[in-house]
Amino acid sequence: ALNVNMDLSPFLRINPCGYAGMEMAKITQWKEDATTDNIAPRLLANILALLNNPPYEYIAA
């Protein structure tokens, strides 16, 4: 999962990835104006770059 801008308090009640005390983060901690709408195309482009840039067309939901 990619936490963009959410309440992280539910993670305090579990052991994320099995690690007690693991701190969870969200993108807005580093980039305050981040939204799923402006992160999604960039994330897709970066993932595709790792896969040698296959052709794609981003269609927003």
CHARMM internal coordinates of N, CA and C (Angstrom, degrees):
IC EDIT
DIST 1 N 1 CA 1.4485
DIST 1 CA 1 C 1.5165
ANGL 1 N 1 CA 1 C 109.17
DIST 1 C 2 N 1.2955
ANGL 1 CA 1 C 2 N 114.55
DIHE 1 N 1 CA 1 C 2 N 151.33
DIST 2 N 2 CA 1.4570
ANGL 1 C 2 N 2 CA 121.17
DIHE 1 CA 1 C 2 N 2 CA 176.72
DIST 2 CA 2 C 1.5211
ANGL 2 N 2 CA 2 C 107.06
DIHE 1 C 2 N 2 CA 2 C -119.95
DIST 2 C 3 N 1.3067
ANGL 2 CA 2 C 3 N 116.30
DIHE 2 N 2 CA 2 C 3 N 111.29
DIST 3 N 3 CA 1.4608
ANGL 2 C 3 N 3 CA 121.67
DIHE 2 CA 2 C 3 N 3 CA -179.24
DIST 3 CA 3 C 1.5198
ANGL 3 N 3 CA 3 C 108.70
DIHE 2 C 3 N 3 CA 3 C -84.72
DIST 3 C 4 N 1.3225
ANGL 3 CA 3 C 4 N 115.79
DIHE 3 N 3 CA 3 C 4 N 114.27
DIST 4 N 4 CA 1.4611
ANGL 3 C 4 N 4 CA 119.68
DIHE 3 CA 3 C 4 N 4 CA -178.84
DIST 4 CA 4 C 1.5208
ANGL 4 N 4 CA 4 C 110.28
DIHE 3 C 4 N 4 CA 4 C -93.52
DIST 4 C 5 N 1.3220
ANGL 4 CA 4 C 5 N 117.50
DIHE 4 N 4 CA 4 C 5 N -61.42
DIST 5 N 5 CA 1.4613
ANGL 4 C 5 N 5 CA 121.18
DIHE 4 CA 4 C 5 N 5 CA -178.52
DIST 5 CA 5 C 1.5167
ANGL 5 N 5 CA 5 C 107.73
DIHE 4 C 5 N 5 CA 5 C -150.24
DIST 5 C 6 N 1.2978
ANGL 5 CA 5 C 6 N 116.61
DIHE 5 N 5 CA 5 C 6 N 88.20
DIST 6 N 6 CA 1.4606
ANGL 5 C 6 N 6 CA 120.19
DIHE 5 CA 5 C 6 N 6 CA -176.77
DIST 6 CA 6 C 1.5185
ANGL 6 N 6 CA 6 C 110.99
DIHE 5 C 6 N 6 CA 6 C -142.20
DIST 6 C 7 N 1.3029
ANGL 6 CA 6 C 7 N 115.30
DIHE 6 N 6 CA 6 C 7 N 166.16
DIST 7 N 7 CA 1.4621
ANGL 6 C 7 N 7 CA 122.19
DIHE 6 CA 6 C 7 N 7 CA 174.64
DIST 7 CA 7 C 1.5288
ANGL 7 N 7 CA 7 C 107.65
DIHE 6 C 7 N 7 CA 7 C -75.26
DIST 7 C 8 N 1.3042
ANGL 7 CA 7 C 8 N 117.16
DIHE 7 N 7 CA 7 C 8 N 117.45
DIST 8 N 8 CA 1.4649
ANGL 7 C 8 N 8 CA 121.21
DIHE 7 CA 7 C 8 N 8 CA -177.24
DIST 8 CA 8 C 1.5245
ANGL 8 N 8 CA 8 C 113.34
DIHE 7 C 8 N 8 CA 8 C -89.04
DIST 8 C 9 N 1.3324
ANGL 8 CA 8 C 9 N 118.03
DIHE 8 N 8 CA 8 C 9 N -0.97
DIST 9 N 9 CA 1.4685
ANGL 8 C 9 N 9 CA 120.14
DIHE 8 CA 8 C 9 N 9 CA -176.27
DIST 9 CA 9 C 1.5307
ANGL 9 N 9 CA 9 C 114.16
DIHE 8 C 9 N 9 CA 9 C -59.54
DIST 9 C 10 N 1.3482
ANGL 9 CA 9 C 10 N 121.64
DIHE 9 N 9 CA 9 C 10 N -32.05
DIST 10 N 10 CA 1.4653
ANGL 9 C 10 N 10 CA 118.79
DIHE 9 CA 9 C 10 N 10 CA 176.99
DIST 10 CA 10 C 1.5330
ANGL 10 N 10 CA 10 C 113.48
DIHE 9 C 10 N 10 CA 10 C -59.30
DIST 10 C 11 N 1.3250
ANGL 10 CA 10 C 11 N 117.07
DIHE 10 N 10 CA 10 C 11 N -26.94
DIST 11 N 11 CA 1.4628
ANGL 10 C 11 N 11 CA 120.26
DIHE 10 CA 10 C 11 N 11 CA 178.94
DIST 11 CA 11 C 1.5258
ANGL 11 N 11 CA 11 C 112.42
DIHE 10 C 11 N 11 CA 11 C -68.35
DIST 11 C 12 N 1.3211
ANGL 11 CA 11 C 12 N 117.05
DIHE 11 N 11 CA 11 C 12 N -18.19
DIST 12 N 12 CA 1.4639
ANGL 11 C 12 N 12 CA 120.44
DIHE 11 CA 11 C 12 N 12 CA 178.49
DIST 12 CA 12 C 1.5246
ANGL 12 N 12 CA 12 C 111.79
DIHE 11 C 12 N 12 CA 12 C -70.82
DIST 12 C 13 N 1.3334
ANGL 12 CA 12 C 13 N 117.20
DIHE 12 N 12 CA 12 C 13 N -18.40
DIST 13 N 13 CA 1.4661
ANGL 12 C 13 N 13 CA 121.40
DIHE 12 CA 12 C 13 N 13 CA -178.14
DIST 13 CA 13 C 1.5245
ANGL 13 N 13 CA 13 C 113.38
DIHE 12 C 13 N 13 CA 13 C -94.37
DIST 13 C 14 N 1.3294
ANGL 13 CA 13 C 14 N 117.40
DIHE 13 N 13 CA 13 C 14 N -2.29
DIST 14 N 14 CA 1.4659
ANGL 13 C 14 N 14 CA 120.92
DIHE 13 CA 13 C 14 N 14 CA -179.29
DIST 14 CA 14 C 1.5285
ANGL 14 N 14 CA 14 C 109.31
DIHE 13 C 14 N 14 CA 14 C -129.87
DIST 14 C 15 N 1.3082
ANGL 14 CA 14 C 15 N 115.57
DIHE 14 N 14 CA 14 C 15 N 173.86
DIST 15 N 15 CA 1.4621
ANGL 14 C 15 N 15 CA 122.16
DIHE 14 CA 14 C 15 N 15 CA 173.16
DIST 15 CA 15 C 1.5315
ANGL 15 N 15 CA 15 C 107.25
DIHE 14 C 15 N 15 CA 15 C -105.81
DIST 15 C 16 N 1.3258
ANGL 15 CA 15 C 16 N 118.07
DIHE 15 N 15 CA 15 C 16 N 93.34
DIST 16 N 16 CA 1.4597
ANGL 15 C 16 N 16 CA 120.22
DIHE 15 CA 15 C 16 N 16 CA -178.16
DIST 16 CA 16 C 1.5283
ANGL 16 N 16 CA 16 C 111.36
DIHE 15 C 16 N 16 CA 16 C -56.50
DIST 16 C 17 N 1.2990
ANGL 16 CA 16 C 17 N 115.37
DIHE 16 N 16 CA 16 C 17 N 130.72
DIST 17 N 17 CA 1.4747
ANGL 16 C 17 N 17 CA 121.87
DIHE 16 CA 16 C 17 N 17 CA 179.82
DIST 17 CA 17 C 1.5257
ANGL 17 N 17 CA 17 C 111.97
DIHE 16 C 17 N 17 CA 17 C 57.09
DIST 17 C 18 N 1.3353
ANGL 17 CA 17 C 18 N 116.57
DIHE 17 N 17 CA 17 C 18 N 20.74
DIST 18 N 18 CA 1.4561
ANGL 17 C 18 N 18 CA 120.68
DIHE 17 CA 17 C 18 N 18 CA 179.00
DIST 18 CA 18 C 1.5182
ANGL 18 N 18 CA 18 C 114.73
DIHE 17 C 18 N 18 CA 18 C 82.33
DIST 18 C 19 N 1.3265
ANGL 18 CA 18 C 19 N 117.63
DIHE 18 N 18 CA 18 C 19 N 5.61
DIST 19 N 19 CA 1.4593
ANGL 18 C 19 N 19 CA 121.15
DIHE 18 CA 18 C 19 N 19 CA -177.94
DIST 19 CA 19 C 1.5254
ANGL 19 N 19 CA 19 C 110.61
DIHE 18 C 19 N 19 CA 19 C -104.89
DIST 19 C 20 N 1.3147
ANGL 19 CA 19 C 20 N 116.53
DIHE 19 N 19 CA 19 C 20 N 112.50
DIST 20 N 20 CA 1.4647
ANGL 19 C 20 N 20 CA 121.02
DIHE 19 CA 19 C 20 N 20 CA 178.37
DIST 20 CA 20 C 1.5252
ANGL 20 N 20 CA 20 C 109.56
DIHE 19 C 20 N 20 CA 20 C -63.35
DIST 20 C 21 N 1.3242
ANGL 20 CA 20 C 21 N 116.32
DIHE 20 N 20 CA 20 C 21 N 131.57
DIST 21 N 21 CA 1.4564
ANGL 20 C 21 N 21 CA 121.01
DIHE 20 CA 20 C 21 N 21 CA 177.08
DIST 21 CA 21 C 1.5138
ANGL 21 N 21 CA 21 C 115.66
DIHE 20 C 21 N 21 CA 21 C 81.21
DIST 21 C 22 N 1.3386
ANGL 21 CA 21 C 22 N 117.75
DIHE 21 N 21 CA 21 C 22 N 3.13
DIST 22 N 22 CA 1.4638
ANGL 21 C 22 N 22 CA 119.27
DIHE 21 CA 21 C 22 N 22 CA 179.30
DIST 22 CA 22 C 1.5267
ANGL 22 N 22 CA 22 C 109.43
DIHE 21 C 22 N 22 CA 22 C -65.21
DIST 22 C 23 N 1.3162
ANGL 22 CA 22 C 23 N 116.50
DIHE 22 N 22 CA 22 C 23 N 126.80
DIST 23 N 23 CA 1.4595
ANGL 22 C 23 N 23 CA 121.38
DIHE 22 CA 22 C 23 N 23 CA 179.93
DIST 23 CA 23 C 1.5231
ANGL 23 N 23 CA 23 C 109.88
DIHE 22 C 23 N 23 CA 23 C -83.49
DIST 23 C 24 N 1.3055
ANGL 23 CA 23 C 24 N 116.26
DIHE 23 N 23 CA 23 C 24 N 130.43
DIST 24 N 24 CA 1.4547
ANGL 23 C 24 N 24 CA 121.32
DIHE 23 CA 23 C 24 N 24 CA 177.23
DIST 24 CA 24 C 1.5252
ANGL 24 N 24 CA 24 C 108.49
DIHE 23 C 24 N 24 CA 24 C -93.26
DIST 24 C 25 N 1.3047
ANGL 24 CA 24 C 25 N 116.06
DIHE 24 N 24 CA 24 C 25 N 158.39
DIST 25 N 25 CA 1.4610
ANGL 24 C 25 N 25 CA 121.07
DIHE 24 CA 24 C 25 N 25 CA -177.56
DIST 25 CA 25 C 1.5230
ANGL 25 N 25 CA 25 C 109.62
DIHE 24 C 25 N 25 CA 25 C -135.39
DIST 25 C 26 N 1.3032
ANGL 25 CA 25 C 26 N 114.63
DIHE 25 N 25 CA 25 C 26 N 167.01
DIST 26 N 26 CA 1.4607
ANGL 25 C 26 N 26 CA 121.27
DIHE 25 CA 25 C 26 N 26 CA 175.46
DIST 26 CA 26 C 1.5201
ANGL 26 N 26 CA 26 C 107.98
DIHE 25 C 26 N 26 CA 26 C -137.77
DIST 26 C 27 N 1.3065
ANGL 26 CA 26 C 27 N 116.76
DIHE 26 N 26 CA 26 C 27 N 152.37
DIST 27 N 27 CA 1.4590
ANGL 26 C 27 N 27 CA 121.74
DIHE 26 CA 26 C 27 N 27 CA -174.60
DIST 27 CA 27 C 1.5237
ANGL 27 N 27 CA 27 C 112.13
DIHE 26 C 27 N 27 CA 27 C -59.48
DIST 27 C 28 N 1.3334
ANGL 27 CA 27 C 28 N 117.78
DIHE 27 N 27 CA 27 C 28 N -34.31
DIST 28 N 28 CA 1.4678
ANGL 27 C 28 N 28 CA 119.59
DIHE 27 CA 27 C 28 N 28 CA -178.45
DIST 28 CA 28 C 1.5281
ANGL 28 N 28 CA 28 C 112.76
DIHE 27 C 28 N 28 CA 28 C -65.41
DIST 28 C 29 N 1.3253
ANGL 28 CA 28 C 29 N 118.35
DIHE 28 N 28 CA 28 C 29 N -10.11
DIST 29 N 29 CA 1.4632
ANGL 28 C 29 N 29 CA 120.34
DIHE 28 CA 28 C 29 N 29 CA 173.56
DIST 29 CA 29 C 1.5312
ANGL 29 N 29 CA 29 C 110.51
DIHE 28 C 29 N 29 CA 29 C -69.94
DIST 29 C 30 N 1.3304
ANGL 29 CA 29 C 30 N 117.49
DIHE 29 N 29 CA 29 C 30 N -24.04
DIST 30 N 30 CA 1.4614
ANGL 29 C 30 N 30 CA 122.39
DIHE 29 CA 29 C 30 N 30 CA -179.70
DIST 30 CA 30 C 1.5214
ANGL 30 N 30 CA 30 C 112.50
DIHE 29 C 30 N 30 CA 30 C -109.50
DIST 30 C 31 N 1.3194
ANGL 30 CA 30 C 31 N 116.24
DIHE 30 N 30 CA 30 C 31 N -31.43
DIST 31 N 31 CA 1.4705
ANGL 30 C 31 N 31 CA 121.63
DIHE 30 CA 30 C 31 N 31 CA -179.08
DIST 31 CA 31 C 1.5214
ANGL 31 N 31 CA 31 C 107.32
DIHE 30 C 31 N 31 CA 31 C -133.04
DIST 31 C 32 N 1.3243
ANGL 31 CA 31 C 32 N 115.82
DIHE 31 N 31 CA 31 C 32 N 96.45
DIST 32 N 32 CA 1.4642
ANGL 31 C 32 N 32 CA 121.65
DIHE 31 CA 31 C 32 N 32 CA -170.18
DIST 32 CA 32 C 1.5184
ANGL 32 N 32 CA 32 C 114.53
DIHE 31 C 32 N 32 CA 32 C -59.73
DIST 32 C 33 N 1.3236
ANGL 32 CA 32 C 33 N 118.56
DIHE 32 N 32 CA 32 C 33 N -30.58
DIST 33 N 33 CA 1.4605
ANGL 32 C 33 N 33 CA 120.28
DIHE 32 CA 32 C 33 N 33 CA -177.44
DIST 33 CA 33 C 1.5320
ANGL 33 N 33 CA 33 C 113.14
DIHE 32 C 33 N 33 CA 33 C -91.93
DIST 33 C 34 N 1.3153
ANGL 33 CA 33 C 34 N 117.83
DIHE 33 N 33 CA 33 C 34 N 13.79
DIST 34 N 34 CA 1.4636
ANGL 33 C 34 N 34 CA 121.69
DIHE 33 CA 33 C 34 N 34 CA -179.48
DIST 34 CA 34 C 1.5252
ANGL 34 N 34 CA 34 C 111.18
DIHE 33 C 34 N 34 CA 34 C -66.89
DIST 34 C 35 N 1.3278
ANGL 34 CA 34 C 35 N 114.90
DIHE 34 N 34 CA 34 C 35 N 137.14
DIST 35 N 35 CA 1.4638
ANGL 34 C 35 N 35 CA 122.30
DIHE 34 CA 34 C 35 N 35 CA 172.93
DIST 35 CA 35 C 1.5184
ANGL 35 N 35 CA 35 C 107.12
DIHE 34 C 35 N 35 CA 35 C -136.64
DIST 35 C 36 N 1.3142
ANGL 35 CA 35 C 36 N 116.89
DIHE 35 N 35 CA 35 C 36 N 163.73
DIST 36 N 36 CA 1.4653
ANGL 35 C 36 N 36 CA 118.52
DIHE 35 CA 35 C 36 N 36 CA 176.84
DIST 36 CA 36 C 1.5245
ANGL 36 N 36 CA 36 C 110.28
DIHE 35 C 36 N 36 CA 36 C -62.57
DIST 36 C 37 N 1.3326
ANGL 36 CA 36 C 37 N 117.42
DIHE 36 N 36 CA 36 C 37 N -32.10
DIST 37 N 37 CA 1.4673
ANGL 36 C 37 N 37 CA 120.54
DIHE 36 CA 36 C 37 N 37 CA -179.72
DIST 37 CA 37 C 1.5245
ANGL 37 N 37 CA 37 C 112.91
DIHE 36 C 37 N 37 CA 37 C -66.84
DIST 37 C 38 N 1.3324
ANGL 37 CA 37 C 38 N 118.28
DIHE 37 N 37 CA 37 C 38 N -36.17
DIST 38 N 38 CA 1.4625
ANGL 37 C 38 N 38 CA 117.86
DIHE 37 CA 37 C 38 N 38 CA -179.83
DIST 38 CA 38 C 1.5302
ANGL 38 N 38 CA 38 C 112.79
DIHE 37 C 38 N 38 CA 38 C -94.55
DIST 38 C 39 N 1.3170
ANGL 38 CA 38 C 39 N 117.98
DIHE 38 N 38 CA 38 C 39 N -11.56
DIST 39 N 39 CA 1.4679
ANGL 38 C 39 N 39 CA 121.24
DIHE 38 CA 38 C 39 N 39 CA 176.75
DIST 39 CA 39 C 1.5331
ANGL 39 N 39 CA 39 C 111.42
DIHE 38 C 39 N 39 CA 39 C -87.79
DIST 39 C 40 N 1.3242
ANGL 39 CA 39 C 40 N 117.85
DIHE 39 N 39 CA 39 C 40 N -39.22
DIST 40 N 40 CA 1.4710
ANGL 39 C 40 N 40 CA 122.07
DIHE 39 CA 39 C 40 N 40 CA -173.25
DIST 40 CA 40 C 1.5298
ANGL 40 N 40 CA 40 C 114.05
DIHE 39 C 40 N 40 CA 40 C -55.24
DIST 40 C 41 N 1.3328
ANGL 40 CA 40 C 41 N 120.26
DIHE 40 N 40 CA 40 C 41 N -51.16
DIST 41 N 41 CA 1.4675
ANGL 40 C 41 N 41 CA 118.83
DIHE 40 CA 40 C 41 N 41 CA -179.09
DIST 41 CA 41 C 1.5239
ANGL 41 N 41 CA 41 C 112.69
DIHE 40 C 41 N 41 CA 41 C -62.39
DIST 41 C 42 N 1.3119
ANGL 41 CA 41 C 42 N 116.17
DIHE 41 N 41 CA 41 C 42 N -37.68
DIST 42 N 42 CA 1.4677
ANGL 41 C 42 N 42 CA 120.42
DIHE 41 CA 41 C 42 N 42 CA -179.52
DIST 42 CA 42 C 1.5273
ANGL 42 N 42 CA 42 C 111.19
DIHE 41 C 42 N 42 CA 42 C -69.77
DIST 42 C 43 N 1.3230
ANGL 42 CA 42 C 43 N 116.27
DIHE 42 N 42 CA 42 C 43 N -40.80
DIST 43 N 43 CA 1.4596
ANGL 42 C 43 N 43 CA 120.84
DIHE 42 CA 42 C 43 N 43 CA 177.12
DIST 43 CA 43 C 1.5241
ANGL 43 N 43 CA 43 C 110.08
DIHE 42 C 43 N 43 CA 43 C -61.68
DIST 43 C 44 N 1.3277
ANGL 43 CA 43 C 44 N 116.23
DIHE 43 N 43 CA 43 C 44 N -45.93
DIST 44 N 44 CA 1.4625
ANGL 43 C 44 N 44 CA 120.75
DIHE 43 CA 43 C 44 N 44 CA 178.80
DIST 44 CA 44 C 1.5247
ANGL 44 N 44 CA 44 C 111.05
DIHE 43 C 44 N 44 CA 44 C -59.26
DIST 44 C 45 N 1.3202
ANGL 44 CA 44 C 45 N 117.04
DIHE 44 N 44 CA 44 C 45 N -46.37
DIST 45 N 45 CA 1.4642
ANGL 44 C 45 N 45 CA 120.72
DIHE 44 CA 44 C 45 N 45 CA -179.84
DIST 45 CA 45 C 1.5255
ANGL 45 N 45 CA 45 C 111.46
DIHE 44 C 45 N 45 CA 45 C -60.70
DIST 45 C 46 N 1.3247
ANGL 45 CA 45 C 46 N 117.30
DIHE 45 N 45 CA 45 C 46 N -39.90
DIST 46 N 46 CA 1.4659
ANGL 45 C 46 N 46 CA 120.52
DIHE 45 CA 45 C 46 N 46 CA 179.88
DIST 46 CA 46 C 1.5194
ANGL 46 N 46 CA 46 C 112.19
DIHE 45 C 46 N 46 CA 46 C -70.19
DIST 46 C 47 N 1.3178
ANGL 46 CA 46 C 47 N 117.48
DIHE 46 N 46 CA 46 C 47 N -39.75
DIST 47 N 47 CA 1.4677
ANGL 46 C 47 N 47 CA 120.31
DIHE 46 CA 46 C 47 N 47 CA 177.36
DIST 47 CA 47 C 1.5221
ANGL 47 N 47 CA 47 C 109.73
DIHE 46 C 47 N 47 CA 47 C -64.37
DIST 47 C 48 N 1.3313
ANGL 47 CA 47 C 48 N 116.94
DIHE 47 N 47 CA 47 C 48 N -44.35
DIST 48 N 48 CA 1.4607
ANGL 47 C 48 N 48 CA 119.80
DIHE 47 CA 47 C 48 N 48 CA 179.23
DIST 48 CA 48 C 1.5242
ANGL 48 N 48 CA 48 C 111.86
DIHE 47 C 48 N 48 CA 48 C -65.22
DIST 48 C 49 N 1.3171
ANGL 48 CA 48 C 49 N 117.86
DIHE 48 N 48 CA 48 C 49 N -33.07
DIST 49 N 49 CA 1.4655
ANGL 48 C 49 N 49 CA 120.53
DIHE 48 CA 48 C 49 N 49 CA 176.64
DIST 49 CA 49 C 1.5229
ANGL 49 N 49 CA 49 C 110.37
DIHE 48 C 49 N 49 CA 49 C -62.16
DIST 49 C 50 N 1.3261
ANGL 49 CA 49 C 50 N 116.43
DIHE 49 N 49 CA 49 C 50 N -37.51
DIST 50 N 50 CA 1.4646
ANGL 49 C 50 N 50 CA 120.15
DIHE 49 CA 49 C 50 N 50 CA 177.25
DIST 50 CA 50 C 1.5243
ANGL 50 N 50 CA 50 C 111.72
DIHE 49 C 50 N 50 CA 50 C -67.34
DIST 50 C 51 N 1.3260
ANGL 50 CA 50 C 51 N 116.29
DIHE 50 N 50 CA 50 C 51 N -22.11
DIST 51 N 51 CA 1.4653
ANGL 50 C 51 N 51 CA 121.83
DIHE 50 CA 50 C 51 N 51 CA 179.58
DIST 51 CA 51 C 1.5309
ANGL 51 N 51 CA 51 C 111.30
DIHE 50 C 51 N 51 CA 51 C -99.97
DIST 51 C 52 N 1.3124
ANGL 51 CA 51 C 52 N 117.40
DIHE 51 N 51 CA 51 C 52 N 24.41
DIST 52 N 52 CA 1.4645
ANGL 51 C 52 N 52 CA 124.34
DIHE 51 CA 51 C 52 N 52 CA 179.79
DIST 52 CA 52 C 1.5155
ANGL 52 N 52 CA 52 C 113.89
DIHE 51 C 52 N 52 CA 52 C 66.91
DIST 52 C 53 N 1.3118
ANGL 52 CA 52 C 53 N 116.92
DIHE 52 N 52 CA 52 C 53 N 34.60
DIST 53 N 53 CA 1.4692
ANGL 52 C 53 N 53 CA 123.35
DIHE 52 CA 52 C 53 N 53 CA 171.78
DIST 53 CA 53 C 1.5247
ANGL 53 N 53 CA 53 C 115.88
DIHE 52 C 53 N 53 CA 53 C 52.59
DIST 53 C 54 N 1.3304
ANGL 53 CA 53 C 54 N 117.80
DIHE 53 N 53 CA 53 C 54 N 58.22
DIST 54 N 54 CA 1.4666
ANGL 53 C 54 N 54 CA 117.30
DIHE 53 CA 53 C 54 N 54 CA 173.07
DIST 54 CA 54 C 1.5281
ANGL 54 N 54 CA 54 C 109.15
DIHE 53 C 54 N 54 CA 54 C -65.75
DIST 54 C 55 N 1.3311
ANGL 54 CA 54 C 55 N 118.26
DIHE 54 N 54 CA 54 C 55 N 152.95
DIST 55 N 55 CA 1.4706
ANGL 54 C 55 N 55 CA 119.52
DIHE 54 CA 54 C 55 N 55 CA -179.31
DIST 55 CA 55 C 1.5264
ANGL 55 N 55 CA 55 C 111.32
DIHE 54 C 55 N 55 CA 55 C -63.53
DIST 55 C 56 N 1.3239
ANGL 55 CA 55 C 56 N 116.15
DIHE 55 N 55 CA 55 C 56 N 145.19
DIST 56 N 56 CA 1.4633
ANGL 55 C 56 N 56 CA 120.78
DIHE 55 CA 55 C 56 N 56 CA 178.63
DIST 56 CA 56 C 1.5124
ANGL 56 N 56 CA 56 C 109.61
DIHE 55 C 56 N 56 CA 56 C -156.34
DIST 56 C 57 N 1.3039
ANGL 56 CA 56 C 57 N 115.19
DIHE 56 N 56 CA 56 C 57 N 161.15
DIST 57 N 57 CA 1.4613
ANGL 56 C 57 N 57 CA 121.81
DIHE 56 CA 56 C 57 N 57 CA 172.22
DIST 57 CA 57 C 1.5125
ANGL 57 N 57 CA 57 C 106.38
DIHE 56 C 57 N 57 CA 57 C -130.60
DIST 57 C 58 N 1.3346
ANGL 57 CA 57 C 58 N 117.32
DIHE 57 N 57 CA 57 C 58 N 120.48
DIST 58 N 58 CA 1.4619
ANGL 57 C 58 N 58 CA 121.09
DIHE 57 CA 57 C 58 N 58 CA 179.44
DIST 58 CA 58 C 1.5166
ANGL 58 N 58 CA 58 C 108.98
DIHE 57 C 58 N 58 CA 58 C -82.99
DIST 58 C 59 N 1.3226
ANGL 58 CA 58 C 59 N 116.54
DIHE 58 N 58 CA 58 C 59 N 122.53
DIST 59 N 59 CA 1.4631
ANGL 58 C 59 N 59 CA 122.37
DIHE 58 CA 58 C 59 N 59 CA 177.48
DIST 59 CA 59 C 1.5172
ANGL 59 N 59 CA 59 C 107.32
DIHE 58 C 59 N 59 CA 59 C -115.99
DIST 59 C 60 N 1.3185
ANGL 59 CA 59 C 60 N 116.68
DIHE 59 N 59 CA 59 C 60 N 111.81
DIST 60 N 60 CA 1.4674
ANGL 59 C 60 N 60 CA 121.03
DIHE 59 CA 59 C 60 N 60 CA -179.25
DIST 60 CA 60 C 1.5227
ANGL 60 N 60 CA 60 C 109.90
DIHE 59 C 60 N 60 CA 60 C -65.87
DIST 60 C 61 N 1.3319
ANGL 60 CA 60 C 61 N 115.15
DIHE 60 N 60 CA 60 C 61 N 144.23
DIST 61 N 61 CA 1.4649
ANGL 60 C 61 N 61 CA 119.77
DIHE 60 CA 60 C 61 N 61 CA -178.84
DIST 61 CA 61 C 1.4982
ANGL 61 N 61 CA 61 C 111.54
DIHE 60 C 61 N 61 CA 61 C -72.45
END
COOR INIT
IC SEED 1 N 1 CA 1 C
IC BUILD
